[in-house]
Amino acid sequence: MFHGSDRQIGSFVTESGEELTMTDVVFSMNRTLTTSGTLPVPEDIAALPDARGYGTTCNLHQVMVQDVVRAYAASTHTTS
């Protein structure tokens, strides 16, 4: 469930004369929680020390896996 607070509340009148209300809602966030997809961690990387990621920073193992995937993609990419 999302938790938010109404920061600005206003009203307006439509062309047909109906008065409606609009609200600017600000949702609360916890930027310390990392919510990103995870890739499988190979045994050689899992054997290394890990550091927990916070916010938009991934765990160290995930960064290592992503670097391996990028390096593989770059090495198999051919240009014509």
C-alpha positions in Angstrom: 0.0 0.0 0.0 1.2 3.5 -0.8 1.3 6.1 1.8 1.1 9.7 0.8 -0.1 13.1 1.9 -2.2 15.7 0.2 0.1 18.7 -0.2 -2.1 20.9 -2.4 -5.8 20.8 -2.8 -7.7 22.9 -5.4 -10.8 23.0 -7.4 -11.9 24.0 -10.9 -15.0 24.4 -12.9 -15.5 22.5 -16.1 -17.1 24.0 -19.2 -20.4 22.4 -18.3 -20.3 24.2 -14.9 -19.4 21.2 -12.8 -17.0 21.9 -9.9 -14.3 19.3 -9.4 -11.5 18.9 -6.9 -7.9 18.1 -7.7 -5.2 17.0 -5.3 -1.4 17.0 -5.5 -0.4 13.8 -3.6 3.2 13.4 -2.4 4.1 9.7 -1.8 6.5 8.8 0.9 9.6 6.9 -0.2 12.4 5.0 1.6 15.4 5.5 -0.6 17.5 3.1 1.4 15.7 0.1 0.0 17.1 -1.3 -3.2 14.4 -2.7 -5.5 16.1 -3.9 -8.6 16.0 -7.1 -10.5 18.7 -9.6 -9.7 20.8 -11.8 -11.9 22.0 -15.3 -10.9 25.4 -15.0 -9.2 28.0 -17.6 -10.4 29.9 -19.5 -7.8 33.2 -17.7 -8.4 31.6 -14.3 -7.7 29.5 -15.7 -4.8 32.8 -16.8 -3.1 34.0 -13.2 -3.0 33.0 -10.7 -0.3 29.8 -8.9 -0.9 28.7 -5.4 0.0 25.0 -4.5 0.4 23.6 -1.8 -1.9 21.3 0.9 -0.8 18.9 3.1 -2.8 19.8 3.0 -6.4 23.1 1.2 -5.8 23.1 -2.6 -6.3 24.8 -5.1 -4.1 28.5 -5.7 -5.1 27.8 -9.2 -6.4 25.1 -7.9 -8.7 27.4 -5.1 -10.0 30.1 -7.8 -10.7 27.6 -10.0 -12.6 26.4 -7.0 -14.6 30.0 -6.1 -15.5 30.6 -9.7 -16.7 27.4 -9.6 -18.8 28.4 -6.2 -20.3 31.9 -7.4 -21.1 30.6 -10.6 -22.7 28.1 -8.6 -24.8 30.8 -6.2 -25.9 33.2 -9.0 -26.8 30.6 -10.8 -29.0 29.3 -7.6 -30.6 30.6 -7.3 -34.2 30.4 -4.2 -36.4 30.0 -4.3 -40.1 
